Amino acid sequence: MKIGRLILPALIFYATTASADVQQLAAKLAEYDKPAKENEFGYKTAANIAGASPILNDSVVNNYLTLVGKTLVKNSGGDSYRWTFAAIDAPDINAFAAPGGYVFVTKGLLKALNSEDELAAVLAHEISHVRLKHYVKVAKKQVLAEYAMKSLAEGQTDGQLEAMSRAATLILAKGLDKQSEYEADYEAMRILALSGYDPSALVDVLNMLNSKSSDKNMAFLLSTHPSAAERIQSIGSCCAEVYQQYAVRNTATKARFDKSIKSRM
């Protein structure tokens, strides 16, 4: 009985202290919601992506991605990100985003696209992940869980930055939850409409992905995203009719898409 009376206060003290430590770390991690901090760990995450697969050495392609990407950003509302758009020299069919405004599209996916509207749909989806702070939110949760397990050193700013970058990179490897992907699809359709692109181009991209589901270069995307069929169903139940009024193909962009993408893949 005496031992129990001694141990119980110690356990209460330990639990209270641990909880306070986690709360303090949560307050510090809130700084990563601010653009400067988000860009700092987003840069590290983007560097991890570029380190795993090199950037495509083609200024025409990368400049074109930047043109379309920044058009989407400009027409869909201002923000404080310093956006970077680039192609990854890899045959995989995929696209990635990192916090702070870094967006990457693989050469394999670029080869599979048929129009600037479809390219815009891919970029708008990734832009939406950044703007909705999907990676930031999940990374903070993972870092807090890691800290609670005593695997993150207390009070080290550099440790927190590295942990946030590591968490975001792991999210890219494992994928976000389905709801985050659906939210990015919804927001992408809004961005496309505001920018003068056909929102239904996103459905075209998803149909293309669905048709290539057995392609070995689709393996990673399929392991990190809901199926294309699920995403199409989600879009249809949410907002397809709302954006149908904007469904106007911009045929004037075909020549520059063919020149900047099709002829260079």
N, C-alpha and C positions, 0 to 999 in steps of 0.2 A: 504493500500500500504506500509506504514511504517513497519507494522508487518511482511508483506511478505519479505521485505528487511532484516529484522532481522533474520527471521526463516531460510531463504534459506542458508546463510553462515553457520549457525549452523548445518543444515542437511548435507551440503557438508563436513564440518569438521568431523561429526560423521561417515559418510560413509567412508571417507578417513582413519580415525583412525581404524575403524573396519577392513577395508581391509588390513591395515598394520599389525594389530594384527594377522589376519589369515595367512598372508604371513610369519610372524615370527614363528608361530606355525608349518606351513608347513615345514619350514627350520629345525625346531627341530625334527619333525617327520621323516625327511629324515635320521636321525641317526638310525632309526629302519631298514633301509636297510642293515646296517652293521651286520655281524654275531653275535657279542657280544650282541648287543641290541636286535636283533631278537630272540636270544636264551633266553634272559631275559624275554621277554613278552610271548614267546612260552612256557617257563616252567610254567608260571602262567596259560596259557590256558590249557596246558596238565594236570595241577593239577585240574582244573575245570572239565575236562573230567573224570579223575580218581575219583574225589569226587562224581560225579553223578553215575558212575558205576564202581565197583571195578575191579582191575586187576585180571585176572585169576590166582589162586594160583597153578600154574603148571610150574615148571622150565623147564621141557622137551619141552613143547609147546613154551614157551617164548624164550628159547635158539634156538629153530628151526626157529622161526620167525626172530630172530636176524641173524642167519646164512644166510638165504635166502636174507633178506633185505640188509645186508652188502655186500653180493656178488653182488647184483644189483648195489649198490652204487659204489663199487670198480671198476666194469667193465664198468661203464657208464661215467667215468670222475670224477676227484677229486673235492672236495669242502671242506669247513671249518666247516661243521656241525658236531655236536656230536650226531649221530643218535641213537635213542631209538625205539625199536620195542617191542610191547607187545600185548597180547590178553586181551580183555574186557570180563568179566564174565556176559554176557547178551545174551538172546535168539534172539535178533534182528539180522537181516541180514544186516550188514553195516560195513563200515571201515571209519576211520577218520585220519586226519593229523593235526598237530599244527605247527606253525612256529618254526624254529630252528631245525627241524629234528625229531619230535615225531610222530610216526605212530602206530595206534591202529586198530586191527581187532576184531570184536566181535566173541564170541564162536558160535553164530548162523550162521555166514557166514563161519567160518572154517568147520563146520559140513556139509555145502552144497557144498564144493569144492571137486574135484575128483583127483587132481594131484598137484605136486609141481609147474608145469608150471602155473596152474590156481592161485595158491597162489602167485607166483611171479608176475603175471599180476595185482592182487589186490594191492600188495605192490608197484609195479612200478607206478601205477596210483597215489597213495598217495605220493610217493616220488616226483613225477612230480609236484604235487600241491605245495610242499615245495620249490623245486628248481625254479619253475617259479614265486615264491613269490605271489601266488594268494591271500592268506589270508592277507599278509602284505599290498598289494596294496588296497584291499577293506577296511581293517581296518583303514588305514590312511584316506581314503575318508570319512568314517563314523565319525571318530573323528573330522575331520575338520568341517563336517556338524553340529556335536554336539556343537562344540565350537562356530560356527557362530550363533547358537541359544542360546548362553550364558549359556550352561549347563555344561561347563568345566571351572574350575578356571584358570585364566590366569597365565602362567609362573610356574606352579607347576609340577616339573618333576615326582613326585610320581603320581600326578593326570593323567598325560599323559600315564604313564605305566599302571595304572589301567584301563584307558579308552581304550587303545590299546588291553589289555587282554579281557576286556568286549566286545569290538567290535568283536574280533576274535571268542569268544565263541558264540556270537549271529549269526555270519556267519555260524558256524557249525550247529546251530539250524535251520537257514533259508535256507542255501545252497548258493553256488556260482552261478554265472550266467552260462547259457548254454555254452557260448564260452569257459569259463575257464575249464569246464568239458571236452569239446571236445579237447582242447589243452592238457590236462592231459592224455587223451587217446592216442593222437598222440605220445606224448613224451614217454609214457609207452611202446608203441610198439617198439620204438627205443631202449629203455633201455633193453627190453627183448631180442631183436636181438643181441645187443652187449654183453649180458651176457650169450648167448648160450641157451636161452629159446625160446620156440615157440611163436612168437608174436600173432598167431591166438588164443592162449589160452585166450586172452582178450575177443575175440568174444565168445568163449565157456562160459566164465563167464557171459557175457551179455545175452546169450541165456538162461542160467540157471536162471538168475534173471528174465528174461521175463516169463519163465515158472512158476515162483513163485509169479507173480504179485498180485495174490489174497490172498497170505499168510499174515496173520495179522502182522507177524514179519517183513514184507517188508514195512510197512506203512511209517515209518520215512524216509527210503531211497528214496521211491517214491516221498515223499514230498519235497526232497531237491536236486533231480537230474533229468535231462532229462530222458525220458523213455529209456529203454534198446533198443527198436526198433530204436529210433532216433539216439542213439549213434552208433549202428551197421551200420546204413545208413551213418552216418558221416564218420566212419572209412573206409567203402567201397569206398566212393567217394574220400577219401584223399590218403590212403596209403596202402591198403590191398595188391595190386599187388607188390608194392615196396618191402615189407617185406616177400613176399611169398617164396623167395629163402632161407629164414632162417628157414622155417617151418620144423624143425626136432625135433621130440619128444625124450626127454632124458629119456628112460625107466629105466635107472639106478637109477633115483631118486624115483621111485615108492615105493621101500621098505622102505626108510627112511621117506617118506611122510606118508605111512600107519602106521609106527611105532610111529611117532611123533605127528600125527594129528588124523587119522582115528580111531586108537585103543584107543584114549584118550578122545573122544568126547561123 
